[in-house]
Amino acid sequence: MSIYDFKAKKIDGEEISLGEYKGKILLIVNTASKCGFTPQYGDLEKIYEKFKDQGFEILGFPSNQFAEQEPGSNKEIKNLCQVNYGVTFQLFEKTDVRGANAHPLFKYLSEQVPFRGLDLNHPSGKILSSFLEEKFPEFLIGDSIKWNFTKFLIDRNGNVIDRFEPTTEPNDIIPHIEKLL
């Protein structure tokens, strides 16, 4: 099994097979527009612009599962991302990424690269860890997605190479992308 075995609906409602991305390097990200990590959209777009001509794609999956930080409709999400961050990479419909109703893609991604903890040396890592321990301790159990802007790097053969937690800035992933180009 690989990510190419999954289907998802683009933000405009068209269902596609992720097989359309065969041969591309992918960064799959669960996103939200009202999160402290939302400014990562800007850096993600810059990375996409830098590498898209070399066979790199970013697939953004908005989710409202984390403190309801993605309350808008798909149309509102798309508009916010384009107007505020200039997002041109592919966005998908609002999606559950953890729990019983999680999209099978995110169950698969979480199984392929387990949760290795938050970077507690990063100021945001300490804040997020404390917040989760206090408000959502169940989120810290297991390998599921912990918060918005968890990122999975996929090679050209559809293999899940690495997982980056929300506190990993998109620009810190560039060396990992460059190794796969």
N, C-alpha and C positions, 0 to 999 in steps of 0.2 A: 504494500500500500504506500502511496505517496500523496502529496497535496494535490496532485493532478486528478485524483479520484473524487474530489469534492466539487460541489456546485455551490454558487452563492448568487444572491441578487444584487446587481449594481444599485446604486442609490436612486436611479430612475426606474427601478423595478424589473429590468431585464435580467433573467437568470442566465448565467454563463457557467461553463465548466472551467475550473482552474487549469485544466489541460491547455487552455489557450495561452498559458504563460510558460509552456515547455520551452526549455533552452534559455530562460531568463533567470537572472538573480533577483530574488524577491525579498522585500522587507514587509512583513505582515504585522500590522499595528492595530490594537484596539484603542479607540480614541474617544474623546469627549470634549465638548465645546465650552464647558463651564468648570473646568478643572484647573488646579494650580499648574499642571503640566501642559495645558493647552497651547502655550507659546511654542511648544515643540513642533507644532504644525509648520511654523515658519522655517525652521532648520530642516525638517523633513522635506519640504518643498525645494529648498536649496540643494540638498543632496540629490533629490530626484532630477532636478535640472542638470546637475553636474554629470550624472552617470547614465541618464536615460538613453543616450545615443550609443551606449556600450552594452545595452541589453539588461538594464536594471529597471525594476518597477517597484513602486510602493503600493500596497493594498491597504487602505484604511477602513476599519470596521467600527463605526460609532457604536457605543454601548451605553445604556442608561442604568447599568447594574451597580454602579459605584456612587452611592449617595445621590443618585438621580441627577448626575451632572451632564446628562445629555437628554434634556426634556423635549427638545424640538422635534418637528416632523422631519422626514428625510429631506424635503425641499428646503426647510429652514436651515438644516445642518449644512447642506451643499452650499447654500447662499452664504452663510457665515464663513465657511472655510475659504470660499473664493474671494469674498470681499475683504475679510480681515487678514488672510494669510496667503492669498494668491494661489491656493491649492489647485494644481492641475493633475496630480496623480489620482488614480482610481479610488473612489469612495464606494462603499457598499451600503446596503440598507442597515438600519439600526439592528443590532444583533446581540443576542445573549452570548457571552463568552465564558461563562462559568455556571456551575450548577446543573440541575436536572434538564433544563431546557437549553443548555449551551449548544451552539452550532457544532456539528460534528467536527468541523475543521479545527476549532479551538480545543476540543477534547483531544484530538489527535496531536496537535502542536504541543499541548501541555504534557502529553505522555512521552513525546519524543525527546524533549529537553526539560527535565524536572526543574522545579524551583530550587535555587541554590541560596536563597536569602537576599535580603536587601543590603545595599552597601551602607553600613552604618558609619563609615568614614565620611560619607557625603551628607551635608547638612539636611538635604531633603530626605535622605534615607532615614535619618534619625526621626525626623518629624513624621514621615509616613509610617514607620514602624510603630511609633508611640500611638499614633492615631488609630491604626488598625488594631493594636492590642487593646485599646480602650473601647473603641466603637464597634469593630467588626472582627473580634478574635477568631471567629470561624473561618475568615478569609485566609488566615495564616496557616491553616491546616492543609496538608497535601500539596499537589503540584499545580493546581488550577491557577488561573490568572488572579493576581492579587489586587490590581488597580489599573486605572486607565494608563495608556501609553506603554504597555508591555509590548516588546518588539521581538519578532522571530525572523532570523536570517535564513534564507533558503538558497541552496546552490542551484546551478543550471539543470541538475538532474532531479530536482524536487526533494532533495534531502534537507531535513531541518538541521542546520549547522550550529546555531547558537540561539540563546534566549537572553534578552536584555530587559531588565526590570525598568519601571518608570523613571527611576533616578538616573539611569544611563542617558546622558545627553545624546541626541542623534549624531552630533559631530564626532563623538567618541566611537561610533560604529564605523566611521569611514575606513579606517585601516582594515577592518574585517571584510568590508565590501571590496576594497581594492585587492585583497588576496584572492577573491573569487573571480575578478574580472579577467 
